[in-house]
């Protein structure tokens, strides 16, 4: 049970997309005109009392999360011997992010009664990262059946890094 | 004779297989622990974040605050604030639930009053553009009821001072009545007016009118009944007003 080596590149790419999205939302949060409320979105979500935790915009938390996810996923490519721990950390972060994004989407739908499309994009990216990391954790970091006589456990991460070299 | 080494090889092989099976079992246990740990940590982290950002339902019953009194001493004629003979008419379309309109009320209006309204250069008319939700409509109806009693602007100001968020119970009928009390309205007349939805049609008509004139966001403004526009700072408004005032002189 292993995963395709390319799967290990998915998280850095998704995390970059998430970072851009959350970075954009953070900029919007700080730079949005405080004086316009448009029909349809109204900046309702970004202006709501839920848009910040302790004065820090949630979008900035999101950007931080994607940064960490991306860096850990890159570290895994360079440090395959720590792949299991790094994957576990990433899965935990992505799972927490997914649960929290589910809560935020619930707030958008049932409490604030408005949807912020870039927040939905972020939620989808977080779920995608969870699926990738969860798959790697459950399937990827096992001794590869292709190399049973290998003296050490060859992981898919090892193989992808050797492919890259 | 030749079977002995073969046996030992077989034994070796089975020992090796056993060892590998044990290692795999240990690895599986370790991974189960790891996955369990991942789930526990993630759920705890999400729970903390959700707790920090939980809905604050108690807000809807927040005590009603009196307004700041920006309009003291300024002539009020129905929906129009300022000298009725001021050369420039500034119209604002707003929604009482709109946070941007509250920002306008709190941050921009005081400067507008000082620079243009008190000196008698501009008169400001507020029109309803109630689009955010039911409470927008009810609040606007209540403001019409205050208008019936000649206290539109006092009520208007107190509404914004008590805006808590969108569709969170800021402007339920009960809270609107508390606001009316703070403003000092005739409560019998107000309650009757609000409960009978006397001005439901007026609010809807005014919103529709704004829409037909091209209003798409709040607050929107027009100068001397020109095309509606939005602003991103006080300067935008200042420019539009100075232009209109320049054209007058």
Contacts between the chains, C-beta under 8 A, distances in Angstrom:
chain1	res1	chain2	res2	distance
A	33	B	100	7.4
A	33	B	230	7.9
A	33	B	232	4.1
A	33	B	233	8.0
A	34	B	100	6.3
A	34	B	103	4.5
A	34	B	107	7.4
A	35	B	100	5.2
A	35	B	103	5.8
A	35	B	104	5.7
A	35	B	108	7.0
A	35	B	219	6.9
A	35	B	230	7.2
A	35	B	231	5.5
A	35	B	232	5.8
A	35	B	233	7.1
A	36	B	100	5.4
A	36	B	217	5.2
A	36	B	218	7.9
A	36	B	219	7.9
A	36	B	230	4.9
A	36	B	231	7.8
A	36	B	232	6.7
A	37	B	95	7.0
A	37	B	98	4.2
A	37	B	99	6.5
A	37	B	100	3.9
A	37	B	101	6.6
A	37	B	132	7.7
A	37	B	217	5.9
A	37	B	218	4.9
A	37	B	219	7.5
A	38	B	216	6.8
A	38	B	217	4.4
A	39	B	131	5.8
A	39	B	216	5.6
A	39	B	217	6.4
A	42	B	98	6.9
A	42	B	100	7.9
A	42	B	132	6.6
A	42	B	166	7.7
A	43	B	99	7.6
A	43	B	100	7.2
A	44	B	99	7.8
A	44	B	132	7.6
A	44	B	166	5.8
A	47	B	99	4.6
A	47	B	100	7.6
A	48	B	165	6.5
A	48	B	166	7.1
A	49	B	56	6.9
A	49	B	59	7.9
A	49	B	165	5.6
A	50	B	53	5.6
A	50	B	55	7.7
A	53	B	49	7.1
A	53	B	52	5.0
A	53	B	53	5.3
A	54	B	52	7.1
A	58	B	53	7.5
A	61	B	49	8.0
A	84	B	31	7.8
A	84	B	34	7.0
A	88	B	34	5.0
A	88	B	35	7.7
A	88	B	37	7.2
A	88	B	38	5.2
A	91	B	35	8.0
A	91	B	38	5.0
A	91	B	42	7.6
A	92	B	37	7.7
A	92	B	38	4.4
A	92	B	39	7.9
A	92	B	41	4.7
A	92	B	42	4.6
A	92	B	45	7.5
A	93	B	42	7.5
A	94	B	42	8.0
A	95	B	38	6.7
A	95	B	39	6.8
A	95	B	42	3.6
A	95	B	43	7.7
A	95	B	46	7.7
A	96	B	41	7.5
A	96	B	42	4.1
A	96	B	43	7.6
A	96	B	45	4.0
A	96	B	46	4.6
A	96	B	49	7.4
A	99	B	42	6.7
A	99	B	43	6.8
A	99	B	46	3.6
A	99	B	50	7.9
A	100	B	46	4.9
A	100	B	49	5.0
A	100	B	50	6.6
A	103	B	46	7.3
A	103	B	49	7.8
A	103	B	50	5.0
A	103	B	53	8.0
A	107	B	55	7.2
A	111	B	55	5.6
A	111	B	168	7.8
A	112	B	166	6.7
A	112	B	167	7.5
A	113	B	133	6.7
A	113	B	166	7.3
A	113	B	167	5.4
A	114	B	166	7.7
A	137	B	31	7.9
A	137	B	34	7.6
A	137	B	35	6.6
A	137	B	38	7.2
A	138	B	35	7.5
A	141	B	31	7.8
A	142	B	27	7.7
